[in-house]
């Protein structure tokens, strides 16, 4: 069965059905009228025959019937005789009862047509009123949307073209509402980022200004102290540079302006590159990096961003692991997910701090003075952008374990 969704098509079919009903009704009425006229005519013929037999019994009934059914009889003489009585066969029936029945049939037909016409007009008027009402509602809805009122509930479960239009408007409203909320959130994120940058830069800038004032105001400062100040200023600038770059990356990710280029990433390759980026601190602390896993294991994501995320996590393990210790990196994949486990033999994280380590700018009790508390938070954001998640297990004085899972 075809499901009709277009109101105009439904209306046209309704009109056709009404016309069909009118036609069938008129055929039925005409058939009844024909039977009535035929009955009246036959009654009058029967009267004529009875009268002829009464006054002229010598005329046989068979001859009268033959005359009635014969087509080649010259009727002109009969027409002339009837004309004498004012009866014109082309204009009026010679039998008054038949003529009356014809007039009655015409009146009935006119009445039926009038009734159906009125019903049809009423249907059209109702349809036009409903259409105008729908148009007015949709126009008002559009005005409301233009006035940025996105709280309208205009979803319609009906199946006509107006409902289709309303539902399309509903989709547009939802889209505009989401865009408005996203824009609002983007502004809020930008505000937070600016506040974060301002707050985090305030301390190093103050320190730089103090050291520069000392250098400027003490031209006879010992060279060793001057060099120490210059070194500290350089270190503060490097830290500020790292902080600004990290916060800008956060802003890009949160605003959704950074397009992730998806590809199959070989885990062995990305871990190898991460370790190459951290080669110097690994050598300085004389750490052993033990890597185990299937070299063909892969996951789907953005290589550049995931490299940064994994590098940040390994870097965190390096910073909190004493000299001459080990860091273990194990990875595997299956039909559901790809898992990377990075485990160190470091100082561990206190239980009460564990739930905060992925928060932006959170610094634990054992964090270094140069830490900004942004690396792990950035890694978590990047991993989640590629349909993954990260969690951490840790025990003080034993070590910390980071588990990353990318869902396939």
Residue, then its C-alpha position, 0 to 999 in steps of 0.5 A: x500500500x502506497x503511503x501518501x504524504x503530500x497533502x495536495x495529492x490527498x486533496x486531489x484524490x479526495x476531489x476525484x473520489x467526490x466527483x466519482x461519488x457524484x457521477x455514480x449518484x447521478x447515474x443511479x438517480x438517472x436510472x431511477x428516473x428512466x424507470x419512472x418515466x418508462x413506467x408512466x409511459x407504459x401505464x398511459x399506453x395501457x390506458x390507450x389500448x384499454x380505451x381502443x378495445x373498449x370502443x373498437x373491439x374489432x381492432x386486434x391487440x396484436x395490430x396495436x402492439x405492432x403499430x407501437x413497435x414499428x419504426x417506419x410509420x409516417x407520424x406526420x399526420x399524427x403530429x398535425x393532429x396533436x398540433x391542433x391541440x397545441x402539442x408540439x412533440x419537439x418541445x413538450x410531451x404529448x402525455x401530461x403525466x410524462x411531462x410532469x415526471x420529466x420536470x420533476x426529474x430535472x428539479x431533482x437533478x438540479x437539487x442533487x447537483x446544488x447539494x454536491x456543489x455546496x459540499x464541494x465549496x465547503x471542503x475547498x473553503x475549509x482547506x483554504x482556511x486550514x492552509x492560511x492558518x498553517x501559513x500564518x503559523x509557519x510565518x510566525x515561527x520564521x519571525x521567531x527564529x529571526x528574533x533568535x528565539x530557538x526554544x520553539x517546539x515545532x516538531x510535527x508528526x503529521x505527514x502532509x507537506x506543511x508538516x514536512x516544512x515545519x519539521x525542516x524548520x525544526x531542524x534548522x532551529x535545532x541547528x541554529x540553536x546548537x550553533x548559538x550555544x557553540x558560539x556562546x561556549x566558544x566565547x566562554x572558552x576564549x574568555x577562560x583561555x585568555x584568563x588562564x594565559x593572563x594568570x599563568x603569565x603574570x608570575x614569570x613576567x613579574x619575575x622577568x621584570x624584577x631581574x631586568x630592573x636589577x640588571x638595568x639599575x646595577x651596571x656594576x653587577x658581578x658578571x656571574x650574577x648577571x649571567x645567572x639573571x640572564x639564564x633565569x630570564x631565558x628559562x622563564x621565556x622558554x616556559x612562557x613560550x611553552x605555556x602560550x603554545x599549549x594554551x593555544x592548542x587547547x583553544x583550537x581543540x575546544x573551539x573545534x577549529x582544528x581539523x583532525x586528519x584521520x589515518x591508520x597509525x602504527x603504534x610501534x612507529x608513533x612510540x618510537x618517534x615519541x622516544x626520539x623526541x625525549x632522547x635527551x632527558x632519557x639519557x640524562x636520567x639513564x632510564x631504560x625504556x622497555x617496549x613490547x607489542x605487536x609491531x603491526x598494531x594500529x589505531x585510527x586517528x590524527x598522527x601529529x596530535x596523537x604523537x604530542x599526546x603520547x609524548x606528553x605522557x611519556x615525558x610526565x613519566x620521565x620527570x617523575x621517575x628517579x635515575x637508573x629506573x625503568x619505564x614500560x610501554x606495552x600495546x595491543x589491539x583487538x576488534x574492540x579497541x587498541x590499548x597502550x599502557x605506559x608504566x613507570x617506577x617513579x614516586x607515584x601519585x597520592x590517592x586524593x590527587x589521582x582524580x585531579x591529574x587531568x585537570x588543567x593547571x593542576x599541580x600535585x605536591x610532587x610536581x616540579x617548579x617548572x611544571x604548569x600542570x597542562x601536559x596531561x590535560x592536553x593529552x586527555x583532550x587530544x585522545x578523546x578527540x580521536x574516540x579514545x579515553x585515558x585513565x591512571x592507576x598509581x601507588x606512592x613510591x611504587x609507580x604510575x600507570x597510564x592506560x590509553x584505549x582507542x575504540x575501533 
